[in-house]
Amino acid sequence: MSRSGARVIYDSHEDVPNQIRNKAWIPSLLRGLSSGVYRFVEHYCSARFAAVVTVIDEIEERFLKVNKKVVVVRNYPSLEEMPSPKPWGDKRDEVVYVGDLTRIRGVAEMVSAMRNLPFKLQLGGRFSNTELEKEVKADSAWTNVHELGFLSRAAVGEVYDKAKVGLVTLHKTPSYVDAIPVKMLEYMACGIPYIASNFGWMKKVTEKYGSGILVNPYEPAEIAEAIQSLMNDQEKAQSMGVLGREAVLANFNWETEKQKLLQLYYDLLQNG
């Protein structure tokens, strides 16, 4: 409760204390201290909020130690933004990634994987820094990349419609081990088979639904092999896309999650 009488809800979509431990711009000797201070302040404040909303079970467990009203509302894609996929026959032999172009999201390995492949990588987003951009563009594989720059939501959908393989090869950092990559769910919603990192939530979902291929995200050759295998077996690739779409419709969409948030608002108003 705030001093004005308002009921405050804390929205925690990221495990910031863990992220701080992996911020390259923070001196290594200060990361542990900074992480601990942030965690203390966050817990102190959260104990006084009316509720906490987060996105994964691991963050929920941390906040339940200081606040009994914690609700997990997973950041699943909206079906309104991800309409029915285009027919497979209308797609091109293209690979796609649209998002932040950072080292820990695997942009260097994604580009390197394209070196000897006869396909184009449709790459959307902005590089996190000029040093990384120069490094990636110096790779001979860059000739197989079509740089799209920043895209609107509508434009992202158009790029997805044309692609046959999506990439979500995140590095194994504390931020991503337990994360639910919306990127992967967007591919699934659009009926696109994907290549994902072989750990955490990505591994669990992929093994359960058979909607993609798991790889070591640090090995461009392994990523390339997975891309080639999907392009070589179009029937299998299409089937994976269908399985992913079905999984999203049944389990991983915002329409099912928003009810949890609405119920939280209702409970707080009723008890306020």
C-alpha positions as CSV (number, residue, x, y, z in Angstrom):
1,M,0.0,0.0,0.0
2,S,1.4,3.4,-1.0
3,R,1.1,6.5,1.2
4,S,-1.7,7.7,-1.0
5,G,-3.7,4.6,-0.3
6,A,-3.1,3.0,-3.8
7,R,-2.4,-0.7,-4.0
8,V,0.9,-1.1,-5.8
9,I,1.7,-4.1,-8.0
10,Y,5.3,-4.8,-8.8
11,D,5.9,-6.2,-12.3
12,S,9.1,-8.2,-12.4
13,H,9.7,-9.7,-15.9
14,E,13.5,-10.2,-15.4
15,D,15.7,-11.7,-12.8
16,V,17.8,-8.5,-12.5
17,P,20.1,-9.7,-9.7
18,N,21.2,-12.6,-11.9
19,Q,21.5,-10.4,-15.0
20,I,23.8,-8.0,-13.1
21,R,26.3,-10.8,-12.6
22,N,26.7,-11.0,-16.4
23,K,26.8,-7.3,-17.3
24,A,30.2,-6.9,-19.1
25,W,30.1,-3.1,-18.6
26,I,30.1,-3.5,-14.8
27,P,33.6,-4.2,-13.4
28,S,33.8,-7.9,-12.4
29,L,34.7,-7.1,-8.8
30,L,31.5,-5.0,-8.4
31,R,29.0,-7.4,-10.0
32,G,28.5,-9.5,-7.0
33,L,28.1,-6.5,-4.7
34,S,25.8,-4.7,-7.1
35,S,23.7,-7.9,-7.5
36,G,23.4,-8.3,-3.8
37,V,22.4,-4.7,-3.2
38,Y,19.8,-4.8,-5.9
39,R,18.3,-8.0,-4.5
40,F,18.1,-6.5,-1.0
41,V,16.3,-3.4,-2.2
42,E,14.0,-5.3,-4.5
43,H,13.0,-7.7,-1.7
44,Y,12.6,-4.9,0.8
45,C,10.2,-3.0,-1.4
46,S,8.4,-6.0,-2.7
47,A,7.4,-7.1,0.8
48,R,5.4,-3.8,1.0
49,F,3.6,-4.1,-2.3
50,A,0.1,-5.4,-2.7
51,A,1.3,-8.1,-5.1
52,V,4.1,-9.1,-7.4
53,V,3.6,-10.2,-11.0
54,T,6.3,-12.2,-12.7
55,V,6.8,-14.5,-15.7
56,I,8.5,-17.7,-14.6
57,D,8.4,-20.1,-11.6
58,E,12.0,-19.5,-10.6
59,I,11.4,-15.8,-10.0
60,E,8.1,-16.5,-8.3
61,E,9.9,-18.7,-5.7
62,R,12.2,-15.9,-4.9
63,F,9.5,-13.3,-4.3
64,L,7.3,-15.7,-2.3
65,K,9.9,-15.4,0.5
66,V,8.9,-11.8,1.0
67,N,5.3,-11.5,-0.4
68,K,2.5,-14.1,-0.3
69,K,0.7,-12.5,-3.3
70,V,2.8,-13.5,-6.3
71,V,1.2,-14.4,-9.6
72,V,3.0,-15.9,-12.6
73,V,1.7,-14.4,-15.9
74,R,3.8,-15.8,-18.7
75,N,4.7,-13.6,-21.6
76,Y,3.1,-15.7,-24.3
77,P,2.3,-14.3,-27.7
78,S,-1.0,-12.9,-28.7
79,L,-2.8,-14.9,-31.3
80,E,-4.2,-11.6,-32.7
81,E,-0.6,-10.7,-33.6
82,M,0.2,-14.1,-35.0
83,P,-2.6,-15.1,-37.4
84,S,-2.8,-18.4,-39.2
85,P,0.4,-19.3,-41.0
86,K,0.7,-18.9,-44.8
87,P,0.6,-22.2,-46.8
88,W,4.0,-23.9,-46.7
89,G,4.2,-23.8,-50.5
90,D,4.2,-20.0,-50.4
91,K,7.3,-19.9,-48.2
92,R,10.9,-19.5,-49.3
93,D,14.0,-21.4,-48.4
94,E,14.9,-18.7,-45.9
95,V,16.1,-18.6,-42.3
96,V,14.9,-15.9,-39.9
97,Y,15.8,-14.1,-36.7
98,V,14.4,-10.8,-35.6
99,G,15.3,-9.4,-32.2
100,D,18.1,-7.8,-30.3
101,L,21.5,-8.5,-32.0
102,T,23.7,-9.2,-29.0
103,R,26.5,-11.7,-28.3
104,I,24.6,-13.6,-25.6
105,R,21.6,-14.0,-28.0
106,G,24.0,-15.8,-30.4
107,V,24.1,-13.4,-33.3
108,A,27.8,-14.2,-34.1
109,E,27.1,-18.0,-34.2
110,M,23.9,-17.5,-36.2
111,V,25.7,-15.6,-38.9
112,S,28.7,-17.9,-39.0
113,A,26.4,-20.9,-39.4
114,M,25.3,-19.5,-42.8
115,R,28.8,-19.6,-44.3
116,N,28.4,-22.6,-46.5
117,L,24.7,-22.8,-46.8
118,P,22.8,-22.0,-50.0
119,F,20.1,-20.0,-48.1
120,K,19.7,-16.5,-46.8
121,L,19.4,-15.4,-43.2
122,Q,16.7,-12.7,-42.8
123,L,18.2,-10.8,-39.9
124,G,16.1,-8.1,-38.2
125,G,17.0,-5.9,-35.3
126,R,19.8,-3.6,-34.1
127,F,23.3,-4.5,-32.9
128,S,24.0,-3.8,-29.3
129,N,27.3,-2.1,-30.0
130,T,29.5,-1.1,-33.0
131,E,32.3,-3.5,-32.0
132,L,30.0,-6.5,-32.2
133,E,28.5,-5.2,-35.5
134,K,32.0,-4.9,-37.1
135,E,33.0,-8.3,-35.9
136,V,29.9,-10.1,-37.3
137,K,29.9,-8.2,-40.6
138,A,33.6,-9.1,-41.1
139,D,32.6,-12.8,-41.1
140,S,32.6,-14.2,-44.7
141,A,29.2,-15.6,-44.0
142,W,27.7,-12.1,-44.0
143,T,27.2,-12.4,-47.7
144,N,24.4,-14.9,-46.9
145,V,22.7,-12.4,-44.6
146,H,20.0,-10.0,-45.6
147,E,20.1,-7.2,-43.0
148,L,16.5,-5.9,-42.3
149,G,17.2,-3.4,-39.5
150,F,14.5,-2.5,-37.0
151,L,11.1,-3.8,-38.0
152,S,7.5,-2.9,-36.9
153,R,5.3,-5.7,-35.5
154,A,3.5,-5.9,-38.8
155,A,6.7,-6.2,-40.7
156,V,8.0,-9.0,-38.4
157,G,4.9,-11.0,-39.3
158,E,5.5,-10.6,-43.0
159,V,9.1,-11.8,-42.6
160,Y,7.9,-14.8,-40.6
161,D,5.3,-15.6,-43.3
162,K,8.1,-16.2,-45.8
163,A,10.6,-18.2,-43.7
164,K,10.9,-21.9,-43.3
165,V,13.3,-22.0,-40.3
166,G,13.6,-19.8,-37.2
167,L,16.6,-19.3,-35.0
168,V,16.6,-18.9,-31.2
169,T,20.2,-20.0,-30.2
170,L,20.6,-18.1,-26.9
171,H,23.8,-18.5,-24.9
172,K,23.6,-20.4,-21.6
173,T,23.6,-17.5,-19.2
174,P,21.7,-17.2,-15.9
175,S,19.2,-14.9,-17.7
176,Y,18.3,-17.5,-20.3
177,V,18.6,-20.8,-18.5
178,D,15.1,-20.5,-17.0
179,A,13.7,-18.0,-19.5
180,I,10.7,-18.5,-21.8
181,P,11.9,-17.1,-25.1
182,V,8.9,-15.3,-26.7
183,K,10.8,-15.6,-30.0
184,M,10.5,-19.4,-30.0
185,L,6.7,-19.2,-29.2
186,E,6.3,-16.7,-32.1
187,Y,7.9,-19.2,-34.5
188,M,5.6,-21.9,-33.2
189,A,2.5,-19.6,-33.5
190,C,3.5,-18.9,-37.1
191,G,4.0,-22.6,-38.0
192,I,7.8,-22.3,-38.4
193,P,10.1,-25.1,-37.2
194,Y,13.0,-23.6,-35.2
195,I,16.5,-24.3,-34.1
196,A,16.9,-23.7,-30.3
197,S,19.5,-23.9,-27.6
198,N,19.7,-27.3,-25.9
199,F,18.9,-26.3,-22.3
200,G,16.2,-25.1,-20.0
201,W,12.6,-24.3,-21.0
202,M,13.5,-24.5,-24.7
203,K,14.8,-28.1,-24.4
204,K,11.8,-29.2,-22.3
205,V,9.2,-27.8,-24.8
206,T,11.0,-28.9,-27.9
207,E,11.4,-32.5,-26.6
208,K,7.7,-32.6,-25.5
209,Y,6.1,-31.2,-28.7
210,G,8.6,-32.1,-31.4
211,S,8.4,-28.6,-32.9
212,G,12.1,-27.9,-33.5
213,I,15.7,-29.1,-33.3
214,L,18.0,-28.6,-30.3
215,V,21.7,-27.6,-30.8
216,N,24.7,-26.4,-28.9
217,P,24.4,-22.6,-29.4
218,Y,28.1,-22.1,-29.4
219,E,28.7,-24.4,-32.4
220,P,27.9,-22.7,-35.8
221,A,28.6,-26.0,-37.6
222,E,25.8,-27.7,-35.5
223,I,23.4,-24.9,-36.2
224,A,24.2,-25.1,-39.9
225,E,23.6,-28.9,-40.0
226,A,20.2,-28.4,-38.3
227,I,19.3,-25.8,-40.9
228,Q,20.3,-28.0,-43.8
229,S,18.4,-31.0,-42.4
230,L,15.2,-29.0,-42.2
231,M,15.6,-27.6,-45.7
232,N,16.4,-31.1,-47.0
233,D,13.3,-32.7,-45.4
234,Q,10.5,-30.2,-46.1
235,E,7.8,-32.6,-45.1
236,K,9.4,-33.0,-41.7
237,A,9.9,-29.3,-41.3
238,Q,6.3,-28.6,-42.2
239,S,5.1,-31.2,-39.7
240,M,7.2,-29.6,-36.9
241,G,5.6,-26.2,-37.8
242,V,2.2,-27.7,-37.5
243,L,3.0,-29.3,-34.1
244,G,4.3,-26.0,-32.8
245,R,1.2,-24.1,-33.9
246,E,-1.0,-26.6,-32.2
247,A,1.0,-26.4,-29.0
248,V,0.6,-22.6,-28.9
249,L,-3.1,-22.7,-29.6
250,A,-3.6,-25.2,-26.8
251,N,-1.1,-24.0,-24.2
252,F,1.1,-21.0,-24.9
253,N,-0.9,-18.0,-25.8
254,W,-1.7,-14.6,-24.1
255,E,-5.5,-15.3,-24.2
256,T,-5.0,-18.0,-21.6
257,E,-2.6,-16.0,-19.4
258,K,-4.4,-12.6,-19.3
259,Q,-7.2,-14.2,-17.2
260,K,-4.7,-14.6,-14.3
261,L,-3.9,-10.9,-14.4
262,L,-7.5,-9.9,-14.6
263,Q,-8.3,-12.2,-11.6
264,L,-5.5,-10.5,-9.6
265,Y,-6.9,-7.1,-10.3
266,Y,-10.4,-8.3,-9.3
267,D,-9.1,-9.8,-6.0
268,L,-7.2,-6.7,-5.0
269,L,-10.3,-4.5,-5.7
270,Q,-12.6,-6.8,-3.8
271,N,-10.2,-6.8,-0.8
272,G,-9.3,-3.2,-1.0
